[in-house]
Amino acid sequence: MDQQNLYRVAGQFSLEGEMIEAVPYGNGHINDTYRITCRTKDGMRRYILQKMNRNVFVRPEELMENECGVTEWLRKKITEQGGDALRETLNYVPTHDGAPYLKEADGEYWRVVLFIENASCYDLVEKDEDFYQSAVAFGRFQRLLADYPADTLHETIPDFHNTPDRLAKFEAALQSDVCGRAKEIPEEIRFVLERRSLTHVLTDRLQDGTLPLRVTHNDTKLNNVMFDNESGKAICVIDLDTVMPGLSLYDFGDSIRFGASTAAEDERDLSKVSCSLRLFELYGKGYLEGCAGALTDAELELLPMGAIVMTFECGIRFLTDYLEGDHYFKIHREGHNLDRARTQFRLVADMEKKLPRMKEIVDSLR
């Protein structure tokens, strides 16, 4: 987008000072993101301007209602606890009309948040402390929102972590076999079908009341945590577009799936793929420290199963997309989604073997 139009859009928000720069920012794949710099009488003030992706988020009003409600709650909690709400959560800047977002005549939706200065995001874990700090941040996020009425949130992506529904979609894709690929993957199909009951482990316990409905982030990767440049401490969880009602175990499980694996998500050499118990313990320690007693006994007991179920669900999704012709996940080579599925299934099998030890680790951290 050219500078003139960026200035025009940004100028409809209550920014402080005179705009002097608008540049593309970050490496996100969903929304279009820009950094706006303004000159004020006291120096410079920076902001993040984003155009929301309507192809992914078809109801942006509901998405923003979720985010504004959650961040307002977080600001209140952080302030009450003596924290810095300007750095420890996102702060949305209203339009001149007082709205939390802008809807243009062409149907595009825009929003602005304060830029968090002297802080960075990391795409890869460079040292163990980063992984640990991300765990503390996501655990604290869960603790601060523990008494938020989760059932008032919208499902911005319906059935996002409905594992039985993911299995049903896989079985439908297998039945139709539109690309004729099913005959190539008998072992992967067997792996999924032999574990049908695994898809119900968490959702059934939500339905019977064993597990509580929580405010969940649903994208608990390292690059969604901001770290203070001086202290190295995690200070803020960002990218709240997928904040929805859900289970804490899926958030925990996704972090383990991605961060405690000894190999890349699409590693072809499956001998390299396993779950590092050292990293599992490191993340578990940080997460429970951040939660500070907010989780129930049932949630604590099922944390290892959360890692297994979440990894299995991802594998199912990759394999479903492979059967359907690779229309959802971006691929960079032939069979890319199949490679991803195989990696996830190898990780599931390794976690199943290590489940007793994973339970012992969690028990020792409680």
C-alpha positions as CSV (number, residue, x, y, z in Angstrom):
1,M,0.0,0.0,0.0
2,D,1.4,3.4,-0.9
3,Q,2.4,6.0,1.7
4,Q,-0.4,8.4,0.8
5,N,-3.1,5.7,1.5
6,L,-1.4,4.5,4.6
7,Y,-1.3,8.1,5.9
8,R,-5.0,8.5,5.0
9,V,-6.0,5.3,6.9
10,A,-3.8,5.9,9.9
11,G,-5.0,9.5,10.0
12,Q,-8.5,8.3,11.0
13,F,-7.1,7.1,14.3
14,S,-6.4,9.2,17.4
15,L,-2.6,9.2,16.9
16,E,-0.4,11.5,18.9
17,G,1.8,13.9,16.9
18,E,2.6,14.3,13.2
19,M,3.0,11.2,11.0
20,I,6.5,11.1,9.5
21,E,6.8,7.4,8.4
22,A,4.7,4.4,7.5
23,V,6.6,1.2,6.6
24,P,5.8,-2.6,6.3
25,Y,6.6,-4.3,9.6
26,G,7.2,-7.9,10.8
27,N,6.9,-11.2,8.9
28,G,3.3,-12.3,9.7
29,H,1.4,-14.3,7.0
30,I,-2.2,-13.3,7.9
31,N,-2.7,-9.6,8.3
32,D,-1.0,-6.7,6.5
33,T,1.1,-4.9,9.1
34,Y,2.7,-1.5,9.1
35,R,4.7,0.6,11.6
36,I,3.6,4.2,11.9
37,T,6.0,6.8,13.4
38,C,4.8,10.1,14.7
39,R,6.8,13.1,15.8
40,T,5.5,14.6,19.1
41,K,6.6,17.6,21.2
42,D,8.3,15.1,23.5
43,G,10.0,12.9,20.9
44,M,8.7,10.0,18.8
45,R,5.7,7.8,19.2
46,R,5.2,4.6,17.2
47,Y,2.2,2.5,16.4
48,I,1.3,-0.7,14.6
49,L,-1.4,-0.4,11.9
50,Q,-3.0,-3.6,10.6
51,K,-5.4,-4.5,7.9
52,M,-7.3,-7.6,9.1
53,N,-7.5,-10.5,6.7
54,R,-11.2,-11.0,5.9
55,N,-10.5,-14.3,4.1
56,V,-9.3,-15.8,7.4
57,F,-11.4,-13.9,9.8
58,V,-14.8,-13.5,8.2
59,R,-16.4,-11.8,11.2
60,P,-13.9,-9.1,12.2
61,E,-16.4,-7.3,14.4
62,E,-16.6,-10.3,16.6
63,L,-12.9,-10.8,16.6
64,M,-12.4,-7.2,17.8
65,E,-15.1,-7.6,20.4
66,N,-13.1,-10.5,21.8
67,E,-9.8,-8.7,21.7
68,C,-11.1,-5.5,23.2
69,G,-12.8,-7.3,26.0
70,V,-9.8,-9.4,26.9
71,T,-7.3,-6.6,26.7
72,E,-9.4,-4.3,28.8
73,W,-9.6,-7.1,31.4
74,L,-5.9,-7.6,31.2
75,R,-5.1,-3.9,31.7
76,K,-7.3,-3.8,34.8
77,K,-5.6,-7.0,36.3
78,I,-2.1,-5.8,35.4
79,T,-2.6,-2.4,36.9
80,E,-4.1,-3.8,40.1
81,Q,-1.0,-6.0,40.5
82,G,1.3,-3.1,40.0
83,G,2.4,-3.9,36.4
84,D,2.8,-1.7,33.4
85,A,-0.3,-2.1,31.3
86,L,1.2,-0.1,28.4
87,R,3.9,-2.8,28.0
88,E,2.3,-6.0,29.3
89,T,-0.7,-6.2,27.1
90,L,-1.9,-4.8,23.7
91,N,-3.5,-1.3,23.8
92,Y,-5.8,-0.4,21.0
93,V,-6.0,3.2,19.7
94,P,-9.5,4.3,18.9
95,T,-10.6,6.2,15.7
96,H,-11.5,9.8,16.0
97,D,-15.1,8.6,16.4
98,G,-14.1,6.5,19.4
99,A,-14.4,3.1,17.6
100,P,-11.9,0.4,18.3
101,Y,-11.4,-0.3,14.6
102,L,-12.0,1.3,11.3
103,K,-14.3,-0.1,8.5
104,E,-13.5,1.4,5.2
105,A,-16.0,1.9,2.4
106,D,-14.4,-1.0,0.5
107,G,-15.2,-3.3,3.4
108,E,-11.7,-3.6,4.7
109,Y,-11.1,-3.4,8.5
110,W,-8.2,-1.7,10.1
111,R,-6.9,-1.3,13.7
112,V,-4.1,0.4,15.5
113,V,-2.2,-0.6,18.7
114,L,0.6,1.1,20.6
115,F,4.0,-0.1,19.6
116,I,5.8,-1.7,22.6
117,E,9.2,-0.1,22.7
118,N,12.5,-1.8,23.7
119,A,11.1,-5.2,23.1
120,S,11.5,-8.0,20.6
121,C,10.0,-11.2,19.2
122,Y,11.9,-14.3,18.3
123,D,11.0,-16.8,15.6
124,L,13.2,-19.5,16.9
125,V,14.3,-20.6,20.3
126,E,17.9,-19.5,20.5
127,K,18.4,-20.5,24.2
128,D,16.4,-22.5,26.7
129,E,15.6,-19.4,28.7
130,D,13.6,-18.1,25.8
131,F,11.4,-21.2,25.8
132,Y,11.0,-21.0,29.6
133,Q,10.1,-17.3,29.5
134,S,7.5,-17.9,26.8
135,A,5.9,-20.6,29.1
136,V,5.8,-18.1,32.0
137,A,4.1,-15.6,29.7
138,F,1.4,-18.0,28.4
139,G,0.9,-19.3,31.9
140,R,0.5,-15.8,33.3
141,F,-1.9,-15.0,30.4
142,Q,-4.0,-18.0,31.5
143,R,-3.9,-16.9,35.2
144,L,-4.9,-13.3,34.5
145,L,-7.9,-14.5,32.5
146,A,-8.8,-17.4,34.8
147,D,-12.0,-15.7,36.0
148,Y,-12.9,-14.0,32.6
149,P,-16.4,-15.3,31.4
150,A,-15.0,-17.4,28.6
151,D,-18.5,-18.3,27.3
152,T,-19.1,-14.7,26.4
153,L,-16.3,-14.8,23.7
154,H,-17.1,-15.5,20.1
155,E,-15.6,-18.5,18.2
156,T,-13.7,-16.6,15.6
157,I,-12.8,-19.9,13.9
158,P,-15.6,-22.4,14.7
159,D,-14.5,-25.9,15.8
160,F,-10.8,-24.8,15.7
161,H,-9.8,-27.3,18.4
162,N,-12.7,-29.8,18.1
163,T,-10.6,-32.9,17.6
164,P,-13.6,-35.3,16.9
165,D,-14.7,-32.9,14.2
166,R,-11.1,-32.9,12.7
167,L,-11.3,-36.8,12.7
168,A,-14.7,-36.6,10.9
169,K,-13.3,-34.3,8.3
170,F,-10.4,-36.7,7.8
171,E,-12.7,-39.7,7.4
172,A,-14.8,-37.7,4.8
173,A,-11.6,-36.8,2.9
174,L,-10.5,-40.4,3.0
175,Q,-13.9,-41.6,1.7
176,S,-14.0,-39.2,-1.2
177,D,-10.2,-39.5,-2.0
178,V,-10.5,-36.7,-4.6
179,C,-6.8,-36.9,-5.5
180,G,-6.4,-40.7,-5.4
181,R,-3.7,-40.5,-2.7
182,A,-5.2,-42.8,-0.1
183,K,-3.6,-45.9,-1.6
184,E,-0.1,-44.3,-1.0
185,I,-0.5,-43.9,2.7
186,P,-1.9,-47.0,4.3
187,E,0.3,-46.8,7.4
188,E,-0.7,-43.2,8.1
189,I,-4.4,-44.0,7.7
190,R,-4.1,-47.0,10.0
191,F,-2.2,-44.8,12.6
192,V,-5.2,-42.4,12.7
193,L,-8.0,-44.9,12.7
194,E,-6.4,-46.9,15.5
195,R,-6.5,-43.8,17.7
196,R,-10.1,-42.7,17.1
197,S,-10.7,-42.7,20.9
198,L,-7.8,-40.3,21.4
199,T,-9.8,-37.5,19.7
200,H,-12.4,-37.6,22.5
201,V,-10.0,-37.5,25.5
202,L,-10.3,-33.7,26.0
203,T,-13.6,-32.7,24.4
204,D,-15.6,-35.3,26.4
205,R,-14.2,-34.0,29.6
206,L,-15.2,-30.5,28.7
207,Q,-18.7,-31.7,28.0
208,D,-19.1,-33.6,31.2
209,G,-17.7,-30.7,33.2
210,T,-14.4,-32.3,34.3
211,L,-12.4,-29.6,32.4
212,P,-13.4,-25.9,32.6
213,L,-14.0,-23.7,29.6
214,R,-11.1,-21.1,29.5
215,V,-10.0,-18.1,27.5
216,T,-7.4,-19.6,25.2
217,H,-4.9,-18.0,22.9
218,N,-4.8,-20.9,20.3
219,D,-1.4,-19.9,18.8
220,T,1.1,-20.3,21.6
221,K,4.3,-20.0,19.5
222,L,7.4,-18.3,20.7
223,N,6.9,-15.4,18.2
224,N,3.7,-14.4,19.9
225,V,5.5,-13.3,23.0
226,M,7.4,-10.1,23.3
227,F,10.7,-10.0,25.3
228,D,12.1,-7.0,27.1
229,N,15.4,-6.1,25.4
230,E,17.2,-5.3,28.6
231,S,16.1,-8.0,31.0
232,G,15.3,-10.8,28.5
233,K,12.1,-11.4,30.4
234,A,8.9,-12.2,28.5
235,I,6.5,-9.2,29.0
236,C,3.6,-9.5,26.7
237,V,1.5,-12.0,24.8
238,I,0.5,-10.7,21.4
239,D,-1.5,-11.7,18.3
240,L,-4.9,-12.2,20.0
241,D,-6.8,-12.9,16.8
242,T,-7.5,-16.5,17.7
243,V,-8.5,-15.8,21.3
244,M,-11.6,-17.9,21.9
245,P,-13.3,-20.1,24.5
246,G,-11.5,-23.4,24.7
247,L,-9.3,-25.7,26.8
248,S,-6.0,-24.7,28.4
249,L,-4.7,-28.1,27.5
250,Y,-4.7,-27.3,23.8
251,D,-2.6,-24.1,24.4
252,F,-0.1,-26.0,26.5
253,G,-0.1,-28.9,24.1
254,D,0.6,-26.8,21.0
255,S,3.7,-25.2,22.7
256,I,5.0,-28.7,23.5
257,R,4.3,-30.0,20.0
258,F,6.2,-27.2,18.4
259,G,8.8,-26.2,21.0
260,A,9.8,-29.6,22.7
261,S,10.2,-31.5,19.4
262,T,13.8,-32.3,18.5
263,A,13.1,-31.8,14.8
264,A,11.4,-29.4,12.4
265,E,7.7,-29.7,11.8
266,D,8.4,-31.0,8.3
267,E,11.5,-33.2,9.0
268,R,11.8,-36.0,6.5
269,D,14.2,-38.1,8.5
270,L,11.9,-39.4,11.2
271,S,14.7,-40.8,13.2
272,K,15.4,-37.2,14.3
273,V,11.9,-36.7,15.7
274,S,11.2,-37.1,19.4
275,C,9.8,-35.2,22.3
276,S,12.5,-33.8,24.5
277,L,11.6,-34.5,28.1
278,R,14.1,-31.9,29.2
279,L,12.3,-29.2,27.2
280,F,8.9,-30.6,28.3
281,E,10.0,-30.2,31.9
282,L,11.4,-26.7,31.2
283,Y,8.2,-25.5,29.6
284,G,6.0,-27.2,32.2
285,K,8.0,-25.5,35.0
286,G,7.5,-22.0,33.4
287,Y,3.9,-22.6,32.5
288,L,2.9,-23.7,36.0
289,E,4.9,-20.8,37.5
290,G,3.0,-18.4,35.3
291,C,-0.4,-20.0,36.0
292,A,0.4,-19.8,39.8
293,G,-2.4,-22.2,40.9
294,A,-5.0,-21.1,38.3
295,L,-5.4,-24.6,36.8
296,T,-7.6,-27.3,38.3
297,D,-6.3,-30.7,39.4
298,A,-8.0,-32.3,36.3
299,E,-6.2,-29.8,34.0
300,L,-2.8,-30.5,35.7
301,E,-3.3,-34.3,35.4
302,L,-4.1,-34.1,31.7
303,L,-1.3,-31.7,30.7
304,P,0.7,-34.6,29.1
305,M,-2.4,-35.8,27.2
306,G,-2.9,-32.2,26.0
307,A,0.5,-32.5,24.3
308,I,-0.4,-35.8,22.7
309,V,-3.9,-34.8,21.6
310,M,-2.8,-31.5,20.1
311,T,0.0,-33.1,18.2
312,F,-2.3,-35.8,16.9
313,E,-4.9,-33.2,15.8
314,C,-2.2,-31.3,13.9
315,G,-1.2,-34.5,12.2
316,I,-4.8,-35.3,11.2
317,R,-5.1,-31.8,9.8
318,F,-2.0,-32.1,7.7
319,L,-3.0,-35.5,6.4
320,T,-6.5,-34.3,5.6
321,D,-5.1,-31.5,3.6
322,Y,-2.9,-33.9,1.7
323,L,-5.8,-36.1,0.8
324,E,-7.8,-33.0,-0.3
325,G,-5.1,-31.6,-2.6
326,D,-3.1,-29.3,-0.3
327,H,-5.6,-26.4,-0.4
328,Y,-5.3,-25.1,3.2
329,F,-1.6,-25.3,4.4
330,K,1.0,-23.7,2.1
331,I,3.3,-26.3,0.6
332,H,6.9,-25.8,-0.7
333,R,7.4,-29.2,-2.2
334,E,5.5,-32.3,-3.4
335,G,4.2,-34.3,-0.4
336,H,5.0,-31.4,2.0
337,N,1.8,-32.0,4.0
338,L,2.4,-35.7,4.1
339,D,5.9,-35.0,5.5
340,R,4.3,-32.8,8.2
341,A,1.7,-35.4,9.1
342,R,4.4,-38.1,9.4
343,T,6.4,-35.9,11.7
344,Q,3.5,-35.3,13.9
345,F,2.5,-39.0,14.1
346,R,6.1,-39.9,15.0
347,L,6.0,-37.3,17.8
348,V,2.7,-38.7,19.0
349,A,4.1,-42.3,19.1
350,D,7.2,-41.1,21.0
351,M,5.0,-39.1,23.5
352,E,2.8,-42.2,24.0
353,K,5.9,-44.2,25.1
354,K,7.1,-41.3,27.4
355,L,3.6,-40.6,28.9
356,P,4.4,-42.2,32.3
357,R,7.5,-40.1,32.6
358,M,5.7,-37.0,31.4
359,K,3.1,-37.5,34.1
360,E,5.8,-37.9,36.7
361,I,7.4,-34.6,35.6
362,V,4.1,-32.7,35.9
363,D,3.5,-34.3,39.3
364,S,6.9,-33.1,40.5
365,L,6.2,-29.6,39.3
366,R,2.8,-29.2,41.0
